[in-house]
Amino acid sequence: MVLQLADRRKCRLHLGGKPRGAVRELRDPLGGRHHERQLRRFIVQARTVSATDKGFVFLNSRLTHGPGPGPAAGDVPTGSRAATYLARSPGTSTTNDNVAYINCQMDTHIIPRGWAFNTAGQPTPNPAVATAASGWREFGTKTLAGAAVNLATRIGGHLLTASEVAAGFSSRAQIFAAFGGGAGWNPQP
């Protein structure tokens, strides 16, 4: 499954489900799920079927924020009040929390800890300790202005190395290499 949003307006996006692999590779804005009564927000909740499936992969994407639709037209907190997590876990042992952010730009609404790991009553992800192959993963994150984000503040994810990205996350073809029983797939926009 390749996720694409044709609408270039600011959007609120929340992804959940059981992906074997899904790529979001757009220059469109990507914001956190937001409700006026909700204190914490998150971008994705994966329930990946197999530990070896890539899950949700955000490749070269921009995560932004802005006023939402409706009469309240609320925005999410930013800066020191940021409360949007990159992902949260459903808390099951039968699915895997496989999510990767590769070379993405993120605005100030993303909480510095990144992942909803062992905080505010959130369940422990599966796997509890992420690796290059499974779990919450991140590489090359920058601000919207292009400065490197300090990923040392992230809690609960795996910081991918350049060689790990080159081995499995640098293109759509690599991300979908296991598709069709190993036949692969290279979806185009």
Secondary structure in CASP SS format (residue, H / E / C, confidence):
PFRMAT SS
TARGET T0000
AUTHOR 0000-0000-0000
METHOD secondary structure of the structure
MODEL  1
M C 1.00
V E 1.00
L E 1.00
Q C 1.00
L C 1.00
A C 1.00
D C 1.00
R C 1.00
R C 1.00
K C 1.00
C C 1.00
R E 1.00
L C 1.00
H C 1.00
L E 1.00
G E 1.00
G E 1.00
K C 1.00
P C 1.00
R C 1.00
G E 1.00
A E 1.00
V E 1.00
R E 1.00
E C 1.00
L C 1.00
R C 1.00
D C 1.00
P C 1.00
L C 1.00
G E 1.00
G C 1.00
R C 1.00
H C 1.00
H C 1.00
E C 1.00
R C 1.00
Q C 1.00
L C 1.00
R C 1.00
R E 1.00
F E 1.00
I E 1.00
V E 1.00
Q E 1.00
A E 1.00
R C 1.00
T E 1.00
V C 1.00
S C 1.00
A C 1.00
T C 1.00
D C 1.00
K C 1.00
G E 1.00
F E 1.00
V E 1.00
F E 1.00
L E 1.00
N C 1.00
S C 1.00
R E 1.00
L E 1.00
T C 1.00
H C 1.00
G C 1.00
P C 1.00
G C 1.00
P C 1.00
G C 1.00
P C 1.00
A C 1.00
A C 1.00
G C 1.00
D C 1.00
V C 1.00
P C 1.00
T C 1.00
G H 1.00
S H 1.00
R H 1.00
A C 1.00
A C 1.00
T E 1.00
Y E 1.00
L E 1.00
A E 1.00
R C 1.00
S C 1.00
P C 1.00
G C 1.00
T C 1.00
S C 1.00
T C 1.00
T C 1.00
N E 1.00
D C 1.00
N C 1.00
V E 1.00
A E 1.00
Y E 1.00
I E 1.00
N C 1.00
C C 1.00
Q E 1.00
M E 1.00
D C 1.00
T C 1.00
H C 1.00
I E 1.00
I C 1.00
P C 1.00
R C 1.00
G C 1.00
W E 1.00
A C 1.00
F C 1.00
N C 1.00
T C 1.00
A C 1.00
G C 1.00
Q C 1.00
P C 1.00
T C 1.00
P C 1.00
N C 1.00
P C 1.00
A C 1.00
V C 1.00
A C 1.00
T C 1.00
A C 1.00
A C 1.00
S C 1.00
G C 1.00
W E 1.00
R E 1.00
E E 1.00
F E 1.00
G C 1.00
T C 1.00
K E 1.00
T E 1.00
L C 1.00
A C 1.00
G C 1.00
A C 1.00
A E 1.00
V C 1.00
N C 1.00
L H 1.00
A H 1.00
T H 1.00
R C 1.00
I C 1.00
G C 1.00
G C 1.00
H E 1.00
L E 1.00
L C 1.00
T C 1.00
A H 1.00
S H 1.00
E H 1.00
V H 1.00
A H 1.00
A H 1.00
G H 1.00
F C 1.00
S C 1.00
S C 1.00
R H 1.00
A H 1.00
Q H 1.00
I H 1.00
F C 1.00
A C 1.00
A C 1.00
F H 1.00
G H 1.00
G H 1.00
G H 1.00
A C 1.00
G C 1.00
W C 1.00
N C 1.00
P C 1.00
Q C 1.00
P C 1.00
END
